[in-house]
Amino acid sequence: MSTFEKFNFRSLEELKEKIKELEIPLGLCEDLDIFKKPVQIHHKASPNALAVLPMEGCDSLPDGSPSDLVKRRYHRFYVGGAGLVWFEANAVVPEGRANPGQMMLTPDNKEAFRALLAELNEKAVARNGYRPLSILQLTHSGRYSRPVEEPAPMIAQHDPYLDPRVGIDETYPVVTDEYLDNLKTYYVRAARLAKEVGFDGVDVKACHRYLVSELLASHTRGGKYGGSFENRSRFLLDTIREIRKAVGEDYIIASRFNVFDAHPYPYGFGVDKKDAWVFDETEPLKLVELMEEAGVNLLSNSAGNPYFSHPEVTRPFDMPTLGGSVPDEHPLVSIDRLFRFSEKIHHRVKKAVVIGNGYSWLRQYAPYAGAYNLKEGRIHMVGMGRSSFAYPDAPRDILLKGAMDPKACCIACSKCTQIMRDYGQTGCVIKDSAIYVPKYTEARERAKARAAAKEGRA
């Protein structure tokens, strides 16, 4: 097992030496012009091969419409030069919101979204000469639902590892088949609204143990949505098909989905039955084929459950969230795992575009890893997630300057994640400190007060 280390590379050569020492096939390419090539996604084209992946701010207005902070965040993303901006989690029903500030497009607030997209596109064209494609992520938070201040879990199956984390026991009800049947109509409604207000596509989110992700792993669930692979994938595939019928053939349908849960069977997806750390590609790659057949044009893989153990499977870091543990493996090994997942998906799809992830920890060397993956045909586009909080201009600098500024890069400190854990509004505490240091401090104090009150009731 490789030893964990924080990022400490002073040159590209030092990074190459560490990769060689670890004996992992993580390549680097210094020709960054490859990012400038447009990428065809169904009937539309991304102006370049760089994307902003969905990063939730937990800061929408109570009705789900864009707040000033939301507008500021997406303004920074849009003028930052990326060819595609994948909007954050947008709840399709009120009870499925992960927090009271989660984005939610509805018939009542659609004009606010329409106005925001029009303004963002105008500013992007003014600065860069093009506008990025926009994808809206549709979600139901499932066991992590918290539409008001207190958690209100909605679970697809019982899980002895996760149930205690959200304060429920074996008597807690699971969502019914009837609820899931009806829920599809709200995904379709949200997709129609997204198209109406100007989004280029929608994502049916199926990662990180939110509701659709948990359904994929619901081996112990009864009924038509549990047990067999056909049943466990039914909700996702049916929803994709129904959205396709509703939005027509010229619209992008995406899915950001977990390819590997790193969670013990029979509660995990894409895992070996005897060892949760062993990837079993059989079902995830079959799912990729079926999603594409159902109408998906764009895929972005993820892995793990950032709310449980081993968050490095989702996003490698230098510092864990408070109370979290340091991984047993080197972050480069974690990154290589994510890259391999993307490569497997890329080799399985016929026409769908695959956006790779896992780049943030690499800081200023991320473009070289991304360029290699593009050159070798392992992915179609490079996605940047939490690093976009810190450095929204990274795509523009890569395209125009041929490099990222080391001083502007995300340092993988997990503070943006910590704010979310503390029920606050999140962003980069380090690089956007004027706004987010006070928010980090406020959320920490409130979390401490809740913990003290809970302890007093015990």
C-alpha positions in Angstrom: 0.0 0.0 0.0 1.4 3.4 -1.0 1.9 6.0 1.8 -0.3 9.1 1.9 1.5 12.4 1.2 0.4 16.0 0.9 1.0 17.8 -2.4 4.7 18.9 -2.3 5.8 19.0 -5.9 8.0 21.9 -7.0 8.3 20.9 -10.6 6.7 18.7 -13.2 9.8 16.5 -13.1 9.2 15.8 -9.4 5.6 14.8 -10.1 6.9 12.5 -12.9 9.3 10.9 -10.5 6.6 10.2 -7.9 4.4 8.7 -10.6 7.2 6.4 -11.6 7.9 5.5 -8.0 4.3 4.5 -7.5 4.2 2.5 -10.7 0.9 3.9 -11.9 0.0 4.6 -15.5 -0.7 8.3 -14.9 0.7 10.1 -17.9 1.5 13.8 -18.5 1.4 15.7 -21.8 2.8 19.3 -22.1 1.0 20.1 -25.4 -2.1 21.9 -24.1 -3.4 23.0 -27.5 -5.5 19.8 -27.4 -7.9 21.6 -25.1 -8.8 24.2 -27.8 -10.5 21.6 -30.1 -14.4 21.8 -29.9 -16.2 18.8 -28.7 -19.4 17.6 -30.3 -22.0 16.6 -27.8 -25.1 15.3 -29.5 -26.4 18.1 -31.7 -24.4 20.8 -30.0 -20.7 21.6 -29.6 -18.7 22.7 -26.6 -16.2 25.4 -27.7 -13.3 23.5 -26.0 -12.5 20.4 -24.0 -12.7 22.0 -20.5 -15.8 21.7 -18.3 -16.9 23.0 -14.9 -18.4 20.1 -12.9 -21.3 20.6 -10.6 -20.4 22.2 -7.3 -23.2 23.1 -4.9 -23.2 26.3 -3.0 -26.3 25.6 -0.7 -27.1 29.3 -1.2 -30.2 29.6 -3.4 -33.2 31.6 -2.2 -35.9 29.7 -0.2 -38.0 29.1 -3.3 -34.9 27.6 -5.1 -34.2 30.5 -7.4 -30.8 32.1 -7.9 -29.5 34.3 -5.0 -26.9 37.0 -5.4 -24.3 34.4 -4.4 -25.5 32.0 -7.0 -25.4 34.7 -9.7 -21.8 35.6 -8.6 -20.6 32.0 -8.7 -22.0 31.3 -12.2 -20.8 34.6 -13.5 -17.3 33.6 -12.5 -17.7 30.2 -14.1 -19.1 31.5 -17.3 -16.5 34.1 -18.0 -13.8 31.7 -16.8 -13.5 30.2 -20.3 -14.8 26.6 -19.9 -16.7 25.1 -22.9 -19.3 23.6 -20.6 -20.7 24.5 -17.3 -22.5 21.8 -15.4 -24.9 23.5 -13.0 -25.2 22.2 -9.4 -27.8 19.8 -7.9 -31.3 21.0 -8.6 -34.0 19.3 -6.6 -37.0 18.1 -8.6 -39.3 18.0 -5.5 -39.2 20.1 -2.3 -38.8 17.0 0.0 -35.8 16.0 -2.1 -33.8 19.1 -1.3 -30.5 18.4 0.5 -30.6 21.8 2.3 -33.0 24.7 2.5 -30.7 26.6 0.1 -30.6 23.9 -2.7 -31.4 25.1 -6.2 -34.9 24.2 -7.5 -36.3 25.2 -10.8 -40.1 25.4 -10.8 -42.9 26.9 -12.9 -43.1 29.8 -10.4 -39.4 30.9 -10.6 -38.5 29.9 -14.2 -38.2 33.5 -15.3 -35.4 34.1 -12.8 -33.4 31.2 -14.3 -34.1 32.4 -17.9 -32.9 35.9 -17.0 -29.8 34.5 -15.3 -28.8 32.3 -18.3 -29.3 35.1 -20.7 -27.1 37.4 -18.7 -24.4 34.7 -18.2 -24.3 33.9 -21.9 -24.0 37.6 -22.8 -21.1 38.1 -20.3 -19.3 34.9 -21.5 -19.5 36.0 -25.2 -18.3 39.5 -24.3 -15.2 38.2 -22.5 -14.3 35.0 -24.4 -16.1 35.3 -27.7 -18.3 32.2 -27.0 -20.7 30.9 -24.5 -20.4 27.6 -22.8 -22.9 24.8 -23.0 -25.1 24.6 -19.8 -26.2 21.4 -18.2 -28.6 21.4 -15.2 -28.2 18.5 -12.7 -31.6 17.0 -11.6 -31.6 15.3 -8.2 -33.5 13.9 -5.3 -31.3 13.8 -2.2 -32.8 10.6 -0.7 -31.2 9.6 2.6 -29.5 13.0 2.7 -32.7 15.1 2.3 -32.9 18.1 4.6 -35.4 20.5 3.1 -35.7 22.4 6.3 -33.2 22.7 9.2 -33.4 19.1 10.4 -32.6 16.0 8.3 -35.6 14.2 6.8 -34.1 11.0 5.2 -35.9 9.3 2.3 -34.2 5.9 1.8 -34.4 3.4 -1.0 -33.2 0.5 1.3 -31.9 0.0 4.8 -28.2 0.0 5.2 -26.6 -1.0 8.5 -23.5 1.2 7.7 -25.4 4.3 6.7 -28.6 4.3 8.7 -27.0 5.2 12.0 -25.3 8.2 10.3 -28.7 9.8 9.6 -30.3 8.7 12.9 -32.7 6.0 11.7 -33.2 2.4 12.6 -34.7 -0.7 10.9 -38.3 0.5 11.5 -37.9 3.6 9.4 -39.9 3.4 6.2 -38.4 3.1 2.7 -39.8 5.1 -0.2 -42.5 3.1 -1.9 -42.7 1.9 -5.5 -45.7 4.2 -5.9 -43.6 7.2 -4.8 -40.9 6.4 -7.3 -43.4 5.9 -10.1 -44.8 9.4 -9.4 -41.3 10.9 -8.9 -40.4 10.3 -12.6 -43.0 12.9 -13.6 -41.2 15.6 -11.6 -37.9 14.8 -13.3 -39.7 15.2 -16.6 -41.2 18.4 -15.5 -37.8 19.8 -14.4 -36.3 18.7 -17.8 -39.0 20.5 -19.7 -38.5 23.6 -17.7 -34.8 23.5 -18.1 -35.2 23.3 -21.9 -37.7 26.1 -21.8 -35.5 28.6 -19.9 -32.4 27.9 -22.0 -30.3 25.1 -20.6 -28.7 22.9 -23.3 -29.3 19.7 -21.4 -30.1 18.0 -18.1 -28.3 15.5 -15.9 -30.1 12.7 -14.1 -27.9 12.5 -11.1 -27.0 9.0 -9.8 -23.9 9.5 -7.6 -22.8 9.9 -4.0 -25.6 7.8 -2.4 -28.4 10.2 -3.2 -31.7 8.5 -4.1 -31.0 7.3 -7.6 -27.5 6.2 -6.6 -28.9 4.2 -3.7 -31.5 2.6 -6.0 -28.6 1.2 -8.1 -27.3 -0.5 -5.0 -30.6 -1.6 -3.6 -29.9 -5.4 -3.6 -32.0 -5.9 -0.5 -35.0 -3.9 -1.6 -38.2 -5.7 -2.6 -40.5 -4.7 -5.5 -39.8 -3.6 -9.0 -37.0 -1.2 -8.0 -34.9 -3.6 -6.0 -33.0 -6.9 -6.1 -32.0 -7.7 -9.7 -29.9 -5.4 -11.8 -32.9 -4.9 -14.1 -35.0 -3.7 -11.2 -32.2 -1.6 -9.6 -31.5 0.3 -12.8 -35.2 0.6 -13.7 -35.9 4.1 -12.2 -32.8 5.7 -13.8 -33.4 4.2 -17.2 -37.1 4.8 -17.2 -36.6 8.4 -16.2 -34.0 8.9 -19.0 -36.4 7.5 -21.5 -39.3 9.6 -20.3 -37.2 12.7 -20.4 -36.1 11.9 -23.9 -39.7 11.7 -25.0 -40.5 15.0 -23.4 -37.6 17.1 -24.6 -37.1 15.6 -28.1 -34.1 14.3 -29.9 -32.1 17.5 -30.2 -31.6 18.0 -26.4 -28.6 16.7 -24.3 -29.3 14.2 -21.6 -26.5 13.5 -19.2 -25.8 11.5 -16.1 -23.2 12.0 -13.4 -23.2 8.6 -11.9 -21.2 6.4 -9.5 -19.3 3.7 -11.2 -17.9 2.3 -7.9 -19.4 2.8 -4.4 -16.5 1.4 -2.3 -19.2 0.2 0.0 -19.8 -3.3 1.2 -22.1 -5.7 -0.7 -25.1 -6.0 -0.7 -25.3 -2.3 -0.1 -22.8 -1.1 -2.7 -22.8 -0.7 -6.5 -19.9 -1.8 -8.7 -18.2 -3.7 -5.8 -17.0 -7.2 -5.4 -19.2 -9.3 -3.2 -16.4 -10.2 -0.9 -14.3 -7.1 -0.9 -15.7 -3.6 -1.2 -12.4 -2.2 -2.3 -12.4 -4.4 -5.4 -14.1 -2.9 -8.4 -16.5 -5.2 -10.3 -17.1 -3.5 -13.7 -19.9 -5.8 -14.9 -22.9 -3.8 -13.8 -21.5 -0.3 -14.2 -20.4 -0.9 -17.8 -23.7 -2.6 -18.6 -25.4 0.5 -17.1 -23.4 2.7 -19.4 -24.6 0.8 -22.5 -28.2 0.9 -21.3 -28.1 4.6 -20.5 -26.8 5.4 -23.9 -29.5 3.2 -25.5 -32.1 5.1 -23.4 -30.9 8.4 -24.7 -27.9 9.7 -22.7 -25.4 11.8 -24.7 -23.0 12.9 -21.9 -21.5 11.0 -19.0 -19.4 11.9 -16.0 -18.2 9.2 -13.6 -17.7 9.6 -9.9 -17.2 7.1 -7.0 -17.6 6.6 -3.3 -19.8 8.4 -0.8 -18.2 11.7 0.5 -20.6 11.6 3.5 -19.3 8.2 4.8 -15.9 6.7 4.8 -12.9 7.0 2.4 -13.9 10.3 0.8 -10.6 10.1 -1.2 -12.5 7.7 -3.5 -14.6 10.7 -4.6 -12.0 13.5 -4.4 -8.4 13.1 -3.2 -7.3 15.8 -0.7 -4.5 17.1 1.5 -6.6 17.6 4.6 -9.8 15.7 5.5 -12.9 17.4 6.9 -12.9 17.8 10.7 -12.9 14.4 12.4 -12.0 12.7 9.1 -9.2 10.2 8.7 -6.1 10.4 6.5 -6.2 7.8 3.7 -3.9 4.8 3.6 -3.0 5.5 -0.1 -1.2 8.2 -1.9 -3.5 10.8 -3.6 -2.0 9.9 -7.0 -3.3 6.4 -6.5 -6.8 7.7 -5.8 -6.5 10.0 -8.9 -5.4 7.1 -11.1 -8.4 5.0 -10.0 -10.8 7.8 -11.1 -8.9 8.1 -14.4 -9.2 4.4 -15.0 -12.9 4.5 -14.4 -13.3 7.3 -17.0 -11.2 5.3 -19.5 -13.4 2.2 -19.1 -16.5 4.2 -19.7 -15.0 5.9 -22.7 -14.1 2.6 -24.3 -17.7 1.3 -23.7 -19.7 4.2 -25.1 -20.6 4.5 -28.8 -21.3 8.2 -29.3 -21.8 9.7 -25.8 -19.2 12.1 -24.5 -17.3 11.3 -21.4 -16.0 14.0 -19.0 -13.2 12.9 -16.8 -12.7 14.0 -13.2 -10.3 13.8 -10.3 -7.9 16.6 -11.3 -8.1 19.2 -8.5 -5.4 17.7 -6.2 -2.9 18.1 -9.0 -3.1 21.9 -8.9 -1.1 23.5 -11.7 -0.1 20.2 -13.2 -3.8 19.1 -13.8 -3.8 20.3 -17.4 -0.9 18.0 -18.3 -2.7 15.0 -16.9 -5.8 16.1 -18.7 -4.0 16.6 -22.0 -2.5 13.2 -21.7 -5.9 11.6 -21.1 -7.4 13.4 -24.1 -4.5 12.5 -26.4 -4.6 8.9 -25.4 -8.4 8.7 -26.0 -9.2 8.0 -22.4 -11.8 10.8 -22.2 -13.4 13.4 -24.4 -13.3 16.4 -22.0 -11.6 17.3 -18.7 -13.9 18.4 -15.8 -12.9 20.6 -12.9 -15.0 20.4 -9.7 -14.1 22.0 -6.4 -11.0 23.7 -8.0 -13.5 25.9 -9.8 -14.5 27.5 -6.5 -10.9 28.6 -6.0 -9.9 29.2 -9.6 -12.8 29.9 -11.9 -10.4 31.4 -14.5 -8.4 28.2 -14.9 -9.9 27.2 -18.3 -9.2 30.7 -19.7 -5.6 30.6 -18.4 -5.0 27.1 -19.9 -6.4 28.2 -23.3 -4.7 31.6 -23.5 -1.6 31.3 -21.4 -0.9 27.6 -21.7 -0.6 27.2 -17.9 -2.4 27.5 -14.6 -1.2 30.0 -11.9 0.1 27.9 -8.9 -0.9 30.7 -6.5 -4.6 30.6 -7.7 -5.1 26.8 -7.4 -7.3 24.9 -5.0 -5.1 23.4 -2.2 -7.5 20.5 -1.4 -8.0 21.6 2.2 -11.6 20.3 2.4 -12.9 23.6 3.9 -15.5 24.0 1.2 -16.8 20.5 2.1 -16.7 21.4 5.8 -19.0 24.3 5.3 -21.5 22.0 3.7 -21.2 19.5 6.6 -21.8 22.4 8.9 -25.0 23.4 7.0 -23.5 26.6 5.7 -23.2 28.3 2.3 -20.0 27.1 0.6 -17.2 28.3 -1.5 -13.4 28.6 -1.4 -12.3 29.7 2.1 -8.7 30.2 1.0 -8.9 31.9 -2.4 -12.2 33.7 -1.9 -11.7 34.5 1.7 -13.4 37.9 1.9 -16.8 36.1 1.4 -16.2 32.6 2.7 -14.0 33.0 5.8 -17.0 34.6 7.6 -19.3 31.9 6.3 -16.9 29.2 7.4 -16.6 30.7 10.9 -20.4 31.2 11.2 -21.2 27.6 10.0 -18.6 26.2 12.4 -20.0 28.0 15.4 -23.6 27.0 14.6 -22.4 23.3 14.2 -20.7 23.5 17.6 -23.9 24.9 19.1 -26.0 22.1 17.6 -23.6 19.5 18.9 -23.6 21.0 22.4 -27.4 21.2 22.4 -27.7 17.5 21.3 -25.2 16.5 23.9 -27.3 18.3 26.5 -30.4 16.4 25.5 -28.7 13.1 25.7 
